[in-house]
Amino acid sequence: TLFRSANRTLIARLCKDDLSYYSYVEIYLQCGKQPLYSIGKSVYVGSPGAELAKWMTEKGQSGSQPVTPEDTVLFAVFEASKKPVQLGSSALCMFSLSQIGR
């Protein structure tokens, strides 16, 4: 199977007026590549501000769409999904909600 670990982080989307749940979608969130951080521990939703929005745009954090200081961003702290990783090792990743919505 593609995912052997039961520990992974998902974000779900459902249209407000969808009483039959036809629009329900789950998206896997992960952070980094080596090591892979896929166990979400804490999240915060907020605006990135001017400097962080510029950095996210320059680093391609939102695909081809620029991030503005007023955009909504999901800030998430992740733990490594595979051991051994240095004790206390974690990662902070940022996801533009406009990018997640596409």
C-alpha positions as CSV (number, residue, x, y, z in Angstrom):
1,T,0.0,0.0,0.0
2,L,1.0,3.6,-0.5
3,F,0.6,4.6,3.2
4,R,1.7,2.0,5.7
5,S,1.7,4.2,8.7
6,A,-1.6,5.1,10.4
7,N,-0.1,8.3,11.6
8,R,-0.6,11.0,9.0
9,T,-2.2,14.4,8.9
10,L,-5.2,15.3,6.8
11,I,-7.1,18.4,6.1
12,A,-10.7,18.0,5.0
13,R,-13.0,20.2,2.9
14,L,-16.7,20.1,2.7
15,C,-19.1,22.6,1.1
16,K,-21.3,24.3,3.6
17,D,-24.6,23.4,2.0
18,D,-23.7,19.8,1.0
19,L,-26.0,17.7,3.1
20,S,-25.1,14.5,1.2
21,Y,-21.3,15.0,1.7
22,Y,-20.6,14.7,-2.1
23,S,-18.1,17.5,-1.9
24,Y,-16.1,15.9,0.9
25,V,-12.3,15.8,0.1
26,E,-9.3,14.9,2.2
27,I,-5.9,16.2,1.5
28,Y,-2.7,14.8,3.0
29,L,-0.4,17.4,4.6
30,Q,3.3,16.7,5.1
31,C,6.4,18.8,5.6
32,G,9.9,18.3,4.2
33,K,11.3,15.4,2.3
34,Q,14.2,13.8,4.3
35,P,13.2,13.2,7.0
36,L,9.5,13.4,6.2
37,Y,7.5,15.2,8.8
38,S,3.9,14.0,8.4
39,I,2.4,13.9,12.0
40,G,0.7,17.3,12.7
41,K,1.0,18.4,16.2
42,S,-0.3,22.0,16.3
43,V,-1.8,24.4,13.8
44,Y,-2.6,28.1,13.6
45,V,-4.4,30.1,10.9
46,G,-3.4,33.6,10.3
47,S,-2.1,36.2,7.8
48,P,1.6,36.0,6.9
49,G,2.4,39.7,6.8
50,A,4.5,41.5,4.2
51,E,7.9,39.9,4.7
52,L,6.7,36.3,5.0
53,A,4.3,36.7,2.1
54,K,7.2,37.9,-0.1
55,W,9.4,34.9,1.1
56,M,6.6,32.4,0.5
57,T,6.1,33.8,-3.1
58,E,9.8,33.7,-3.8
59,K,10.2,30.1,-2.6
60,G,7.2,28.9,-4.5
61,Q,5.2,28.1,-1.4
62,S,2.0,28.8,-3.1
63,G,2.7,27.3,-6.6
64,S,2.6,30.0,-9.3
65,Q,0.2,32.2,-7.4
66,P,1.7,35.0,-5.3
67,V,1.0,35.2,-1.6
68,T,-0.2,38.6,-0.3
69,P,0.1,39.9,3.3
70,E,-3.7,39.6,3.6
71,D,-3.9,35.9,2.5
72,T,-4.9,33.2,4.9
73,V,-2.1,30.8,5.8
74,L,-2.1,27.6,7.8
75,F,1.0,27.4,10.0
76,A,1.6,23.8,11.1
77,V,4.1,22.1,13.4
78,F,4.9,18.5,12.4
79,E,6.8,15.6,13.9
80,A,8.8,13.1,11.9
81,S,6.8,10.1,10.8
82,K,9.7,7.7,10.9
83,K,12.2,7.1,13.7
84,P,15.0,7.4,14.5
85,V,15.0,11.2,14.3
86,Q,16.8,13.4,16.8
87,L,14.8,13.7,19.9
88,G,12.7,16.9,19.9
89,S,13.0,17.2,16.2
90,S,10.1,19.1,14.5
91,A,9.3,21.2,11.5
92,L,7.2,24.3,10.9
93,C,5.5,24.5,7.5
94,M,3.2,27.0,6.0
95,F,0.4,26.3,3.5
96,S,-1.6,29.0,1.7
97,L,-5.3,28.2,2.0
98,S,-5.8,29.4,-1.6
99,Q,-3.2,26.8,-2.7
100,I,-4.9,24.0,-0.6
101,G,-8.3,25.0,-2.1
102,R,-7.1,24.3,-5.7
